[in-house]
Amino acid sequence: MERRTQSLSLLESRILSELAYVRTAYGTGGDASVDSARFFTLPDRLAANPALADLIDTQRDVYRQNTESRAKRHASLLDQQRLTAERLDLLKQRRTEVERETVIIAERLEAFQKLAKRKLAVATDLMNLQRASSSANSSLLEVIAMISETELTLEQRRLDLATFAVNARGELAAELSQVRSDLLDVRARLDPATRAGMVGASYDEAADGLPALSGDKAAMLDDGGAQYAITRVSLDRPGAAASMGSPASLVMPGDTINAISAAIY
C-alpha cells in the first residue's frame, strides 16, 4: 500500500511539473524554447529515497515524452499557421492579377461590341472575347472564394495556438484530479495502526520536516505530494464509544480515524 501511495505521489509531482512547464512555455507571453527538463521537480522526501529510483525514472521518461509530444504539436500548429498565411498572401496576389486581366478583357469586349454594332467586328472575335470575359470572371470568383476559405483556416490556426495552453492545462488538471482522487482512496484503505502512525509522525518536525501547526490545524498528513490538514476527527475505538476532538489528543494504535473536516494543499 505504501508503494502505491508513493507511486501516485510521484505521478502527481510529474503532472504538476508538466503544468509548470506548460504555463511557462505556452502561456501568455510564453517561451516555447525554454528547457523543459528543469521543470521536472520532486519533493525531497521522494527524490532522496533510493527505493523509488525505478519509479522516478519512469515518471521522468513519461514527462520527457509528454513534453516532447506537446512541443511537436505546438510546432506543427505554428507551421500550419505560417503556411496558411503564405497561401493567403499568394491568393491575394493572384486575385490582383485576375482582377487586372478581367478589366483588360472587359475593356476589349466593350470596344468590340461597339464595333459589332457598326458591323465592323468579326463575329468569332467577339465570341472569343465573351468567353474570355466569362472565364476571367469565374476565375476571379473562385479566387475570392479560396481567399475567404483560407482566411477562415488561418483564424482557426490562430485560435488553436491561442487555446493550446488552456487545453493542455485542462487535460493535465483532469489527470491530476483523478490521481488525487486515487491518493485519497488509497489513504482511506490504510490500516488504523498505519494511519495513527502517520498522524503521530506529523507532530515530530524532526522526523518529517513539517513545520509546527497552530490554530485549529490539529494534524498534517504528507505523502510526498499533497498535504492534508485534519482539523476535526471522530474515532472508532474497540470497546469504547465514538469520540470527537483533535487527533493529537485522541489517536491511539488500533483506532479508526474518520476525518470530519480536512483540507488538501
N, C-alpha and C positions, 0 to 999 in steps of 0.2 A: 504493500500500500504506500509506503514511504517513497519507493522508487517511482510509482505512478504520480505521486504528488510532485516530486522533483522534475519528472518529465514534463508535466503540464506547466510547471513554473518556468521551465526553460522555453517551452513553446510560447508562453505569454511574453517572455522577455524578447524573443525573436520577433513577435508581431509588433511589440512596442518599438523595437529598433527599426522595423520597416516603416512604421508610421512616422517616426522622426525623420527618416531619410526622405520619404515622400513629401513631407511638408517643406523640407529644405530644397529638394531638387525640383519639385514640380508645382509648389505653391506660388502664390502671387510674388513676382519678383524673384522666383527661384532660379537656381543654377544647376541645370541637368548634368553639368560636367563635374560636379562635386564627387569626391571619392566616397563611394558607398560603404567601403569596408570600415571606416572609422565610426560609423553609426551603430555597428553591432556591439551592444554592451550587455553585460550580465551583472546581476547582484553579486557582490563579493563573496557571499557565503556559498553561492553556486559555482562561481568561476574558480574558487580556490579548492573545490572538492575534487580530488583526483579520481574518485569513483564515478564521476559524471563525465569523464573525458569523452567517452564514445557518444553520449547524448549531446554534449556540447558541439562536437564535430558535426553531428548530423544536423543540428539546428543552424550551425554556421553555413553548411552546404546548402540547406534549404533557403536561407537568407540570401546567399550569393545567387542561386538560381532564380529566385523570385525578383531580385533587384535587376539582374541582367535581362530577364524576360520583359520586365516593365520598361527598362531603358530602351529595348529594341522596339517595343510597341510605340513608345513616345517618339523615337527617331523616325519610325515609319510614318507616323502622323505628320511629323514635320516635313518629310519628303513629299508626302501626298499633297500637303498644303502648298509647298513650293512648286511642284509640278502643275498643280491645278492653276495657280496664279500665272505661271508661264503660259499655259494653254490659253488662259483668258486674254492675256496680252496679245498672243498671236491671232486669236479670233477677232479681237478689236481691230488689229491691223488689217486683217482680211476684210472686215466689214468696210473699212475706209476705202480699200481698193475696189470692192464690189460696188460701193456707192458711186465712186468715180466713173467706173465703167457704165453703170446704169444711166448716169447723167449724160455721158457722151452718146450712148446709143439712143437715148430719148431725144436728144437734140438732132441727131441724124435722121431719126424716124420722122420727127416733126417736119424737117426740111423736105424729105422725100414725099411726105403726104401733101405738102403744098405743091410740089412738082406734079404729083399724080393728078391733082385737081385740074392742072393745066395740060394734062396729057403729055407731060414731059419726062415722066419717070417710067422705068421698066418695071412691070408688074412683079417679076421674080425678085428683083432687088428689094422692092417694098415688102414682099412676103418674108424675105430673109431677115430684114431689119425688125419686122414684127416678131418673128420667132426669137431673135437675139434679145429683144427687149423683154419678152416674156421670160426667157431663160435667166436674164440678169436679175429681174425682179424676184424670181423664185429663189435664186441663189442668195439674194440679199435677205429674204425672209428666213431661209434656212440658217444662215449665219447668225441672224438676230436670235433665233430660237436656241441655237447652240450656245450663244453668249449667255442667255438667260439661264439655261441649264447649268452651265459651268459656274456662274455666279452663285447659284444655289449650292452647288457642290463645294465651292470654296467657303461659303458661310458654314456649311456642315463641318468641314475640316477645322475651321477656326473654333467652332463650338466644341468639337471633340477635344481639341487641345485645351480649351478653357476649362472644361469639366474633367480633364484627365485626373488631376489631383483629387478632386472631390469624389469621383468614382472609385479611385484606388483607396482612399481613406474609408469610404463606405464599405468596401469589400473587407478591408482589414478590421474595421470596427465590428462587423458581423462575426468574423472569425474570432476576434478577441472576446466577444460576448459569449460565444459558445465555450471557449476554453475556460473562462472564468466560471461559467455555469458548471462545467465538469469539475473544476477545482473545488467548488462548494460541495458538489455531490460526493467527491472523494473524501473531503474532510468530514462530511457528515457520517461517513461509514467507518471512521476511525473508532477503535475500541475505546471505552471510557477511560481506561488507565492511560492510554496514549494521549487522549485529549486533556486529561488532567495534568499530565506531564508537560504538555505544550503550554497550557495556561500558567503552570507554575514556573516554567522556564522564562516566561515573558517578564517575570519580575526580577530576573537576575540579569542586570545590564552587562555584567562581565561575561556572562555565558553567551548571550546572543547579540550584544551590541545595540540593543534597543534603548532609547532614552527613557528616563523615568516618566511615568504617566501622572497626570494631575487631573483634578476635577472629577467628572463622572466617568472618565475612561478607565474602567477598572482592570482591563486586561487587553493585551495585544497579541494576536497570533500572526506570525510572519513565516511564510514558507518559501522564502527566496524570491517572491514576486509580489503579489498583492498582500496587503496587511489588513487585518480585521480587528477593529476595536470593539470589544464586547463591553457594553455598559450595564446590562441587566441580564441575569440568568435565573432559570429555575432548575433545581437539582432533583433527580430521582435517585434516592439512596435506598438500597435494600434494607428492609426492616424499619424504615423511618418515613415520616410524612414528607411530602414535597415541600421544599422551602425556597425562598427567593432572597436575592441580595446581590452582593458583588462576588465574583469568582475568587477573589483574594481570600475572603473570609470563609467561603463555603466549600471549595473544591477539595475532595479527598479521593484517593485511589478507589476505583470501583463506582464512583458517581457517574451518572449520565447527565451531561450538560445540555441544556436547551437554551439557546440564545434567544432572548426576547427582543433585545434592542442591540443592533450591531451596525457598523458602517464599514464599507470597503474603501481602501485607499490605493 
